[in-house]
Every structure is written in structure tokens, then in C-alpha cells.
Amino acid sequence: MHRLIDSSTGSGVIVITTAHSDHKITNSFPRAKQVLSLLRLLPTPDHPIPTTFADAIAHAEIYPSSKRAHFRTLAEKTGIDYADMIFFDDELRNSEVTRMGVTFVLVNEDVGVTMDVFLDALTSFGKEVKKRMLTIGE
């Protein structure tokens, strides 16, 4: 995870998490935050002090709703256009966000977002942004 965070530092990449919490579970958001704070990021030469996954997250949307609702809220809170967002998820049904303009990357649920998946997605995303910019310039 530190490698993912390090590769995005200074590049304008903001780490955000969304989750659909079950409305039947009381206080599910505090529990989700607690889980994120228990996920330790091991120290590295660039990050000698251990941190948690929660420390790396700029925004969290965890409540019972669709991913589209989560992304509407994130766009409002951050001012980031949907076209400038990449969403990694292991559930194909959540690709619904592509209708909003968000780039969706389906990840293997057994592996998650590896450095290769992350960098491949950024490379593809960069190519799409370049195409958009060229189209605008015509």
C-alpha cells in the first residue's frame, strides 16, 4: 500500500474509499472506520513510522446507498469531475458509475488492487485524458 501511496504522492491522486454498509447494522460507519484504522501499513524506508489505511484516505463514503450516490457526494465534497475519477472495485455491478463518467476498473477479489493493476489503470486513464484533451483542442 505504501508503494501505491508513494507513487501517487504529489501527482494529484487522492485516495478515497466507498462502502455500502448494511443499514440493519447499527453504527456501521464507526465500525468500518475502526476496521480501516486496524489495517496497518508496514513501515518502509520512505515511511519509517507505521500508519494505518485510514490515515491514507482523504475521503470516506460509507453508508447504505448505491455507488452512484457515493460518487455524487464525493464530487460535491471534492469538486473533482467524474471524468477525473478512477474507481477500483471487485463487483461488476458497481460499474454503474461509468454512466456518470467515472472510469471503472474491475479487480480480482482474491488479489485486490496490486501495484501493476494500479499503474495499468493510471496509464490507460492517462491515454483517455490525452484523447479528451486532443478532442477539445480540435
FIBA-763885 format. One line per 2 residues: their letters; for each residue x, y, z of C-alpha. Coordinates in steps of 0.001 Angstrom, whole numbers, plus 500000, padded with zeros to 6 digits. Example, Ala and Ser with C-alpha at 12.3 -4.5 7.8 and 13.67 -1.06 7.14 Angstrom:
// FIBA-763885
as	512300:495500:507800; 513670:498940:507140 $
//
This chain:
// FIBA-763885
mh	500000:500000:500000; 502827:502423:500773 $
rl	504115:501903:497215; 500684:502867:495878 $
id	500553:505911:498124; 504163:506883:497326 $
ss	503534:506588:493587; 500562:508920:493885 $
tg	502135:511478:496228; 502472:514817:494509 $
sg	500676:513538:491425; 497258:514835:492375 $
vi	495957:511352:493196; 493575:511354:496157 $
vi	492790:508076:497934; 489080:507689:498662 $
tt	487076:504728:499894; 483401:503940:499492 $
ah	481427:501126:501037; 477828:500053:501222 $
sd	477171:499484:504880; 474181:497429:505891 $
hk	471520:499723:507312; 470445:496932:509674 $
it	473789:497096:511450; 473729:499923:513948 $
ns	476747:502203:513960; 478204:500546:510849 $
fp	480153:503645:509785; 482153:503864:513036 $
ra	482807:500131:512768; 484007:500492:509179 $
kq	486328:503328:510204; 487607:501164:513037 $
vl	488387:498334:510606; 490285:500749:508342 $
sl	492262:502001:511323; 493195:498422:512245 $
lr	494678:497734:508802; 498318:498592:509415 $
ll	500657:499777:506686; 504078:498398:507434 $
pt	506988:500792:507739; 509192:501298:504695 $
pd	512342:503371:504201; 510162:506219:502899 $
hp	507609:505774:505719; 509529:504640:508823 $
ip	506583:505236:511157; 503790:502644:510867 $
tt	500467:504096:509757; 497020:502730:509029 $
fa	494914:502520:505914; 492586:505076:507496 $
da	495483:507572:507595; 495895:507299:503818 $
ia	492246:508019:502990; 491278:511584:502143 $
ha	487510:510913:501995; 485278:508029:503026 $
ei	481680:507451:501987; 480331:504522:503985 $
yp	476571:504237:504253; 473699:502245:502736 $
ss	473369:503543:499204; 474496:502918:495649 $
kr	477951:503715:494341; 476338:506382:492167 $
ah	475144:508168:495316; 478598:507790:496873 $
fr	480228:509349:493809; 477716:512202:493619 $
tl	478623:513054:497214; 482355:512713:496525 $
ae	482112:515018:493505; 480276:517599:495601 $
kt	482745:517362:498500; 485926:517357:496424 $
gi	484977:519361:493341; 486523:516606:491208 $
dy	484739:515884:487928; 483534:512324:487368 $
ad	485720:512152:484264; 488751:512637:486524 $
mi	487927:509715:488836; 489071:506086:488687 $
ff	487135:503527:490713; 488635:500124:491565 $
dd	486115:497513:492682; 485710:493754:492728 $
el	481987:493830:491952; 480956:494290:488327 $
rn	477534:495598:489370; 479267:498722:490675 $
se	480403:499592:487166; 477157:501586:487070 $
vt	479331:504617:487869; 480611:504591:484280 $
rm	477275:506148:483261; 478353:509165:485281 $
gv	481717:509335:483515; 483795:507618:486220 $
tf	486438:505187:484934; 485778:501743:486413 $
vl	488466:499095:486931; 487277:495613:487840 $
vn	489763:493917:490150; 490124:490297:491136 $
ed	488532:489921:494573; 491222:487449:495627 $
vg	494087:489796:494757; 492737:493340:495058 $
vt	494463:496424:493731; 498055:495442:493092 $
md	500730:497891:492021; 500501:496512:488449 $
vf	496713:496964:488366; 497062:500478:489766 $
ld	499766:501542:487305; 497992:499942:484322 $
al	494807:501795:485245; 496681:505103:485565 $
ts	498370:504540:482194; 495058:503751:480461 $
fg	493383:506647:482230; 496168:508989:481111 $
ke	495717:507914:477498; 491975:508598:477717 $
vk	492591:512030:479230; 495044:512805:476431 $
kr	492433:511779:473827; 489868:514043:475504 $
ml	492309:516946:475501; 493105:516434:471818 $
ti	489391:516309:471004; 488783:519538:472908 $
ge	491678:521194:471073; 490293:520372:467618 $
//
